[in-house]
Amino acid sequence: MGDSTDLEKTGTFNVSELRMGNTCPDCEGRGQLHIDSENINEKFEVEKQTVITQCPRCRGTGQLPTS
Protein backbone atom coordinates (compact mmCIF):
# COMPACT_ATOMS: atom_id res chain seq x y z
CA MET A 1 0.00 0.00 0.00
CA GLY A 2 1.41 3.34 -0.86
CA ASP A 3 1.14 3.86 -4.55
CA SER A 4 -1.72 5.80 -6.11
CA THR A 5 -3.59 2.73 -7.38
CA ASP A 6 -3.92 1.32 -3.86
CA LEU A 7 -5.26 4.65 -2.62
CA GLU A 8 -7.88 4.75 -5.37
CA LYS A 9 -9.03 1.19 -4.66
CA THR A 10 -9.35 1.54 -0.88
CA GLY A 11 -10.85 5.02 -0.82
CA THR A 12 -8.19 6.32 1.54
CA PHE A 13 -6.73 9.75 1.08
CA ASN A 14 -3.80 11.83 2.15
CA VAL A 15 -4.70 14.11 5.05
CA SER A 16 -2.34 16.81 3.80
CA GLU A 17 -4.52 17.15 0.69
CA LEU A 18 -7.48 18.26 2.81
CA ARG A 19 -5.94 21.57 3.83
CA MET A 20 -4.70 22.75 0.47
CA GLY A 21 -5.77 26.34 -0.07
CA ASN A 22 -7.10 29.06 2.16
CA THR A 23 -9.88 28.75 4.70
CA CYS A 24 -13.14 30.14 3.36
CA PRO A 25 -13.96 33.40 5.19
CA ASP A 26 -17.72 33.04 4.65
CA CYS A 27 -18.12 29.72 6.49
CA GLU A 28 -14.87 29.85 8.50
CA GLY A 29 -13.78 26.49 7.09
CA ARG A 30 -16.91 24.57 8.13
CA GLY A 31 -18.31 24.20 4.61
CA GLN A 32 -21.80 25.20 5.66
CA LEU A 33 -23.67 28.35 6.57
CA HIS A 34 -26.02 28.67 9.54
CA ILE A 35 -28.72 31.26 8.92
CA ASP A 36 -30.94 32.22 11.84
CA SER A 37 -34.40 33.49 10.98
CA GLU A 38 -37.52 34.59 12.82
CA ASN A 39 -41.06 34.41 11.49
CA ILE A 40 -44.34 35.55 12.98
CA ASN A 41 -47.12 33.02 12.54
CA GLU A 42 -50.87 33.64 12.26
CA LYS A 43 -51.18 33.65 16.07
CA PHE A 44 -48.55 36.43 16.24
CA GLU A 45 -46.06 34.09 17.85
CA VAL A 46 -42.40 34.38 16.96
CA GLU A 47 -40.99 31.20 15.47
CA LYS A 48 -37.21 30.91 15.37
CA GLN A 49 -35.35 28.49 13.15
CA THR A 50 -31.85 27.87 11.90
CA VAL A 51 -31.35 26.97 8.26
CA ILE A 52 -28.15 25.05 7.49
CA THR A 53 -26.97 25.15 3.90
CA GLN A 54 -23.84 24.41 1.92
CA CYS A 55 -21.53 27.39 1.54
CA PRO A 56 -21.81 28.63 -2.07
CA ARG A 57 -18.38 30.27 -2.08
CA CYS A 58 -16.33 27.15 -1.31
CA ARG A 59 -18.99 24.62 -2.42
CA GLY A 60 -19.00 22.91 0.96
CA THR A 61 -15.29 22.17 1.17
CA GLY A 62 -14.36 24.88 3.66
CA GLN A 63 -11.30 25.74 1.56
CA LEU A 64 -10.68 28.16 -1.29
CA PRO A 65 -8.15 27.26 -3.96
CA THR A 66 -4.83 29.03 -3.75
CA SER A 67 -4.35 31.63 -6.40
N, C-alpha and C positions, 0 to 999 in steps of 0.2 A: 504494500500500500504506500502510495507516495507520488505516483505519477498521475497525470491529469485524467487518464482513463479510469483509474480506480475511484477518483473523486466523483466523476460523473456517474458511475454505476451505483455508488453507495449513497449519494445525495449529501455527502459531507461537504463542508466548505471551509475555507480559510478565514479565521476570525479577523485577520488584518484587513481583509477585503471589505468588511462591514463598515469600517470607519474611513473609507476613502472619500474625501471631499470635505465640505464645510457643513456644520450643523445648520439646519434650516432655522432662520430666525422667527418665522411665523408660528411653527409648532414646537420650537425649542428642542428639536431632535426626537420628538415622540412619534411623529408621523400622522398624528391626528389632531383635529381641532375640537375643543369643547366650547360650545356656544350656549350660554345661559339665556333663557327667554322667560318672559312672564306674559300670561294672557289673562284676560278677564272673561269669565264665562257668563252665561245668561242669568246666573244668580248673583252676579257682581262679586264673585269670589276670585281671588288671584290664584292662578295655577302657575306653578313654576316647573320648568323642565330644562334638562340639559340635553342638547343634541350633540352627538359625537359623530364626526365625519372625517373622512380622509383628507389630509392636507393637500390642496390643489397645487401648491408651489413645488413641493418635493415629491408629489405623487405617493405619499405614504411611506417613504423610505426614511425620512428624518434627516437626510443628507442632501446637500446640493453638490453638483459636480464641480470640481475645481476648474477654474478658467484661467 
